[in-house]
Amino acid sequence: MAEAFQSARLVYRAIEDNEEDIGLLNSLNQESEGRTNNSHAIFKPVNKKFSQQQAKNFEESFLCVLICLPISVQNDHSGSSPQYLESIGRVGLWKIEENFRHHRSANIGIHILAAYQRKGYGSEAINWTLNWAFQMAGMHRVGIASVSYNPGALRLYERLGFAPEGRIRESIWYDGAWYDYVMLGMLENEWRLRQKKQTRVVGNIPTSTEW
């Protein structure tokens, strides 16, 4: 339990109501490509007030944490190397309305700064979230979704073990064209089977570098 909020290379912590955390959310919102991959609201500039409200909304999620890199800082006086956490994104499970909790199903949302993508951090954070959902929160199904203009994300999710579940055709308008909304999911028994297979592999750092 001492390392429940850590994975191989990352640390996960709650969002605080401070300048640093609101600034991280605001930075995520200012990156055009990442924002269009995570939100299908009409694309227009947003300000810091928007990010502050977003942080309040995240508090109502089933789970929402910041994805952090522990960075060592050399201390010349003591000889030790203390660490601080550099926030690089967020991951979580969207809010489950009270009347739907008996279904034990939740959906993942993830957003990582562009500078930290294609390093395997997204895969690692998703795997950690799956572990939390099934092992700690008693979920039966965890879903994830993307849009057909982001085929890299869809390939990644399938490699992580999510099964395609459905496609809402031409339901997303983006950059002058229509795209499909694609839904995938993983069941608890599928996750446990993958866990057993992975125990035969030495080390637990994700091999995917797509995220």
Number of C-alpha atoms within 10 A of each C-alpha: 5 5 7 12 16 16 15 13 15 20 20 23 15 15 20 14 11 9 9 13 19 21 14 20 25 20 15 22 23 15 12 13 12 16 17 18 16 17 12 12 10 9 12 6 9 11 10 14 11 14 20 19 11 14 19 13 13 19 15 13 15 17 21 25 22 26 28 21 18 14 12 12 11 12 10 8 6 8 8 11 12 12 12 12 15 16 21 22 26 24 21 24 23 17 17 18 11 7 7 10 12 11 11 15 19 23 19 20 20 21 21 23 19 15 8 13 17 13 15 17 26 26 23 23 28 19 17 19 25 23 19 16 25 19 12 11 13 13 20 17 20 22 20 22 23 21 24 18 17 13 11 12 18 21 12 17 21 14 12 18 16 22 17 17 13 13 16 12 13 13 13 17 13 14 9 6 9 14 18 17 17 18 19 20 22 22 17 18 12 14 20 14 10 13 12 10 9 12 10 8 8 7 9 12 13 17 10 16 13 15 17
